[in-house]
Amino acid sequence: MKYSIALLLLLLSMSLFAQNNRPQYQDGKIWIKVRADYPVYRHVSFDGKSLDDPTNLPLKALAFVEKLAPVYQISKLSRPFYMARNYEPLENLYQVEFEDISNADKLLKILTSDPAVEYAEKVPMYYTDIVTPNDPYYNSSYAWGLYKINAGSAWDYSTGSSSVTVAVVDNAIEYSHSDLSPNIWVNPGEIASNGIDDDGNGYIDDVNGYDVADGDNDPSPPNTSFDHGTHVAGTVGARSNNSSGVASIGYGIRIIPVKSTTNASSPTSVTNGYDGIIYAANSGADVINMSWGGTTYSATGQNVINYAHNHGCVLVAAAGNDNVSTPHYPSSYNYVISVASTTSTDAKSSFSNYGADVDVSAPGSSIYSTLPGNSYGYMSGTSMASPLVAGLCGLMLSLNPGLSPEDVETCLENSCVNIDTQNPSYINQLGAGRINAQAAMSCISSTLSWAPQADFVANVTTISAGGSVSFTDQSIYNPTIWTWTFTGGSPASYNGQNPPNVSYAAPGTYTVSLQVSNGNGTDTETKTAYINVLAANSCDTLTNTQPGDNIYIYSYASPNGYFGGHNGYQITRWADKFTNTYPVGTYIHFIDYYFVEGMTNSSTAFITATIWDATGAGGSPGAVIASKNVLLQEIEDNQTGTGFYPTRVDFGGDVALPVGDFFIGYTLTMAAGDTVVLAANQDIAGVTGRSNTIWEYNAMGSGTWEDYVNYSTSEKNFHVYLYATTFPVSASMSPTTPSICSGDAVNFSSAGSTNATHVEWYFNGSPTDTTSQANPSVIYNVAGGYTQYLVAYNTCGYYDIDSTVVTVNATPAIAISTSADTICPSGSALLLASGAGTYAWTPATGLSNPAVANPTATPATTTTYTVVGTTGSCSDDASITIVVDQPPVADYSWSPNPVGCNGVPVVFDGSLSENASFYEWTFQNGSPASSSQIFPSVSFTTGSQNVKLVVENTCGDKDSTIYLVTIADNPQPNLGADTTMCLFTSLLLDAGLGYSSYVWVGGTSTTNELSVSSTSAGIQSYSVQVADANGCIGGDTVFVTYVVCATLDENNGEGVNVYPNPAVDKIFISGLGQISEITITNPAGQVVLKQTLVADGELDVSPLESGVYYLIVATDDSARLYKLIIGL
């Protein structure tokens, strides 16, 4: 069986290898699924029959395809599954055929990013990524940083996901660089070079990032001196394993280029870094790298960082290159990972900042990466270390995209390598240490086994009875099973991540819970009394269409115009029929018309949006209930290159919904060059529960209203949407015309609004852009007139707008100074104020005139003067202090005190003196003998010495004081003269009594005595350091020479025998009786042989040269010495 499995795997691997050489998709064919709400051109006859061949549609049917046709040689458009009627996923699927197959991938990307396309695809492309890249510069020399952080092992976990983005906010990025372009992010919501903000994010054509500094869509460098950002981008995410250039830690992640320096600025500056962070966050960046900064704190900067953090971004920044430990921004802001730089030896780079704000360190010296001009080169800096960390964060999120920024930072820091040993001067100053990519990925891998954490949010928490709530899952850590419980709601429960809207019929407060699970565990989030349902009031959208209906532009055969618009059949009015099932007191708030074509040559041309009752003949449109002229120019402005915006019509106030049937439509005005078309859905004839609702007026000149089915077997509905409520809302703001001074606040109130469940304020001229507070207080700093808006919403989300103008008058900016900030008693100073029309000084005491700009001040004591400057109705104030210099008082302290030691400097502190500006010291028998410092350091001879301090203030007044400083002699212990001793004998050293402490070197003792001896010949030194009661220190050293003292020339009786003696190659020892250590020394006392005998035995002395030696037999309690002759 094992053989069979092995053979199967071998065959499978051979099959997969063979497939790599086969075409992986059909050349020149792409399937695209168009969104159901995208307007599509259809051709019909007057009786509604289709004139289109679904196997060969005109390219105009999809406007975005028609636009791309000449570029990519698109030759055919078809609906391959047109027979699947009323099954939206296939009804809106199209096939594009094209000749420019070499640009198939480019066309696929453009189609995928088009807002009209739900998805585009060709046959999937499968392949296996290898972990070790084949880039020529991926080696331990050029890519030492990647090797240092174990990048190769990290790639065993993941080689980076193309769905993870790292924004490089920098001076510029050459995104066309061959080693960067494959990994450059493509904005899926933007169409290249159409001059339109397709995704509505406020940036036109930001397909591959944006230049926020110069306001264009090209983040490339204007010249090669703007090389910083390109180098950073290569470190973050240069394409790896592409047989070209460098590898990057991010490997396969995507880079969002954000140019943040104006072309006119120095390439070393970043002029719009915070704008770049906002763009990156709005673009959905997972990680943002900021290789720039400075030392200035900004509250706005922290707010920008907060904004990005709230969008789920991991923020990484360079710690700075000034070799200091002071704060550096943005790296020192909250929520930012601050990165210091290290060398190939893990030492701190000489330029790198350090300190408490640093979170991690990473290689940043001599980093090889991409440069403008499709080139490569070295750079050094924390700017190079930061992108290595940012790219690693991207790699970490590739393995587990469900983690929060805090989770990523925790794994990053907990996996760092401690580099304190390599940086002894920067202990705990380089963050958690140098990053370790493999360990970080191992940490992330462990999170894949985490149980999920449940969380969710509702789009609204207060509704009216009968209303509905949309719930959004916000659970983290990759749940796979979701179980919802909606107390009091319908449905009452749901299994799945995205529940349908939940409706609540009865007033009350209701609890919602969500239980999530995966293979690792289960968690439940319960929000008690979460949904507040108010008394019933109807909120609804009325339409005859249904979700998923197509948006079709029906064109009659040329030149007969459009169904639902201008035409050649004399139809002048179109209407859609509705039946009112709502109670009396229901109002139409506004109506959305889906006009999908609009063109005019006149600024005054219009159509008339109209609501009719059904009192006409046969239940046709009758009396006009409400109407409003809508300029064709407005409808034309709502058309985009890929679609349209609904034309919203309000009728000057809420319109009571008529009882029974009614019609919504419009009246055409026929003028040359005017075109307008109201979209309809697909043919719904034969669909259960659905029928035609379209009526037309004056077809073929009939002068009457007729049901569309009178002419056609097809049935349709217009795309018109009525927003109805029994809870009409009106906005009212106060104050109505406020006038304030710059720097002051206006206290707004929305209390006058009716039926408002919440409000949104929009402010001009204020640091506060918007708020949802009911009664905000808003500051205005710049003079001018500014329009403010209040939008009030009811429970339906319908709104009304009120506005007012705030007049901001300039507040004077008071500048204040003085001719002298310190004066002597009876002196004076001129106070100087400017910036206002009138002035009022306080206190008036001591002023020549408190009502002029520049009074003379003659205060008796130190006084702070405040001036209030007024221009018009606005005032400002400023203060300044005039110091009246008082007589000085001399005083000082010193250390050590009360007694100093000879040779130890005494430090004096003159700061105890009062009102002193100048100091003059005199030191008796001191060195130096005098000083003018506040804290002099002086050495004295032994004895009691006078020290005098004279102090003087700025007015020339003096005072003095004298203290007696006592200096004691240092103690002088005496260990005696140097001496000579025999081995194995003891000597008692005595330092003398009367000292407070003893520190011996050469032996162990804490008293005045130390007993010493030695078993080895030679010279040994012994030292003692003593301290007396004054803390003075002295010491002495003695040298003892240890020698061998021999008195036996032959065997000593005493029971131990050594023989033969003289000896040749062996000696025998008998009579030992216990374990003995045998030592043989030469006459100089050097040990030449040592051996332990446990009983009588022999010693091999053959290695010894001929001569006289000493043999020592030592036991635990005695030692015997023998003269030994060998070879003589």
Summary of the structure (lengths in Angstrom):
residues: 1128
radius of gyration: 46.3
end to end distance: 84.9
largest distance: 155.5
contacts: 3732
relative contact order: 0.05
helix: 13%
strand: 38%
